[in-house]
Structures are given as C-alpha cells and as structure tokens.
Amino acid sequence: MQTRHTCVPELLDVIGSTPVVRLRNLTTHNEAQLIVKLESANPAGSLKDRPAWYIIEQAERTGLLATGGTIIESSSGNFSIALAMIGASHGYRVIAIVDPKLTPTNRGLLEAYGAEIILVDEPDDSGSYHKTRIALANRLQHQIPGSFRPDQCFNPLNSEAHYQTTAQELLDQADHLAAVVCTVSTGGQLGGIARAVKERSRVVEVIGVDVEGSTVFGGEPRPYLTPGVGLSWTPSNLSDLSLVDEVYKITDEDAYQACRTLVRSEGLLAGVSTGAALTVALAKATRGHPGEQVAFLASDRGERYLATAFNDDWLSAHGLTTTADPEALRKRAQELMPYSTRPAEECANHLPGLAAELGSPSPALVPSDRRWDRC
Ligand SMILES: Cc1ncc(COP(=O)(O)O)c(C=O)c1O
C-alpha cells in the first residue's frame, strides 16, 4: 500500500496563495503603482480554480457529490477547465455545457483533462447562450443519477471563495492599496472582493469592469468578442452594488490591445480579460498619486489566446488592430470615463426569479472559513 506523505501537497492543495507583482513600465513615478495578482499561477491556469474547488470541496464534505459522481456545468471557459482538473484528480465525470464561442484551445484543454463537451447553439433572448446553457445543465442534472451542479452563476459560494481567499490574500499582500479593479461575468470575483475590501477599509475603491455589449450593468445588448467578461443580467453573486464605487465599460479593442501591450511592455503574458482590467486600472493609476497602489487580477494565462489575441491574422479578420503600443494604451486610459459612479442607483439589472425559471438548484451548501495555506 502507498504511504501518504502529508507534508507534500496534492495538486488541488496548491490552488490559491498566488503571488502579487508590481508593474515596472506602464506608469510613471508621478502616478500610482500598478500591482497584479497572478491568478494565472493556479494549477489549471485561472482565477476559476478557487471557486470550482471551494464548491466541490463543500459538496464532497456535505455528501452532495461522491466518488464516481458527475459534475455538470455551463461554462465554455475557465470554470469548466478548473472542474475538469478537479474531476481528473478526484475521479468524477465532468460534463461541460459550452456554446459556439468555445475556442479550439479551450476545447483542447477540456479534452486533455478528459471532460465531456456538449455544445448548445441556441441563443437566448439576449443573443448570448448563458440562459440556454444553464437550463440544459439543470435538465441534465435531473436525468443523471449522482450528478452535481456547481452552478457558478447562481451559487453564492462562487463569490464566497473569492471573499475568503483571493481578497484576504490581496489585502495582506498590498500595503498601500487605493483601488481594486475587477472584471465581471458571474460576479464571483467582484462580489467577493468588494465585500472583503469594504469590510477592511471603506476608503479603498472597488471598481467593476464590463465590456460594451454585455448588460451586467444595464445598457443595450450586442455581440462582443472579449472572453470571460459579461453577462446579460447583474449576477446574484454581485447582489450589493453599493459596495462598488465605479463601473466602466470597455471596448473589445481596449481589452485586446491592452493584453498585447501588457506582454510587450511588462513581460506578463495574460488573457484578454486581464487586458480589460488593465485598461481601467491604468486609468485609475494615471489619476492616482505616488505611493498608492491600484490592483487588478491576471485572471488567466495568455497561452490560451495564442490563436486569437496574439495572432495578427485572427485580429485583422475580426476588425481589431494588431498594435501593442504603451503610449496609445496610456492615452486611452487617460481619456476613459466611468460608465457610472453610482452603480447601486443607476446600474442594477438583477432578474429576480431567473434562477428558478432556468431550473437552478437552490444552493444548500454551508460556507466554511477555509483559506488555502500551503504546508
Ligand atoms: C478569464 C476570466 N476573467 C474574468 C472572469 C470574470 O470573473 P467572474 O465570473 O468571477 O465575474 C472570468 C469568468 O469566467 C474569466 O474566465
């Protein structure tokens, strides 16, 4: 029988405790400093490792998921990839409900981990696929015995994971934090971080970033190309908009150019949503003061975008420019204005009853106060 050496961590034990680094070149000495939390350092490569494992660990503990069970989730990206890693490690079948936006790279990653993929190509009433994907995932859960739905869109443990871990780590790692900038889709990142930051200090600003065409903060829906950001309603993981000081809507062009500029100017290869966050973080930093820090997350690894954001032919075919110019990024950031400075009054787009309408399970899991500490 194999002896278990308890001081050497297992793969899932090294989720979290990610480093924070400061950027050298994109800001001047007269401005605030940009600092980045490298969620790309998680074992499956993104910020989603945290909520995925947090939710699955609780499901195991409370008996909602047992060995040989099936995990079913609606996600074309990082959350499915994180679940696929967990499934491979702990012996679960993982079914990822995806849409036509699934990139060949993410398909390849899901297949490498052994996940099963079901494609939904019927758009919902907003033109995106979120609602049709979630409804199918919920129907499948009723049909497959021993299955479990993490339900990242409606499960409050998504933001709880970031509240308990990502945010507490960042608050301990930054010593002069003036603002934290988070992109939004399910609201896990922004909802959890906003709550923790405001509990620790009311003066640290919390800034939300959506993409034009998404309606997390209201507005007119239209197709957009920025992956990982956006939803057609304000997610329940972001229930308290009064914790958010400002929200911005950036363009696809902003997000793609900024992630290209980040790697060329700073050597940090990260994904497109990181570019979206950087654009707004730079706007805040250029208006900030020396000695202050503006934080954002590198939400996933740039290798996932070699065929898109870092491929000139793909960019040209999608009407995006191929430059990566730090001065152009700084100019754009300096001009950027908030979409709202009173999001609680101006931007709520909650759809009460949507979870029940789509058949989402009501989350019965009990949050723990677990943080990830390495041995
Ligand atoms: C790369 C990336 N950035 C940002 C986000 C947004 O995070 P959240 O869903 O916690 O709002 C996601 C969500 O899938 C993502 O995959």
The ligand as a Gaussian input file, in Angstrom:
#p B3LYP/6-31G(d) Opt

LIG

0 1
 C      -10.523000      34.980000     -17.758000
 C      -11.687000      35.470000     -16.951000
 N      -11.652000      36.724000     -16.489000
 C      -12.673000      37.226000     -15.761000
 C      -13.794000      36.462000     -15.474000
 C      -14.905000      37.076000     -14.669000
 O      -14.949000      36.528000     -13.362000
 P      -16.307000      36.277000     -12.599000
 O      -17.051000      35.159000     -13.313000
 O      -15.880000      35.878000     -11.224000
 O      -17.103000      37.531000     -12.629000
 C      -13.861000      35.149000     -15.962000
 C      -15.032000      34.317000     -15.748000
 O      -15.217000      33.297000     -16.362000
 C      -12.766000      34.630000     -16.698000
 O      -12.770000      33.374000     -17.165000

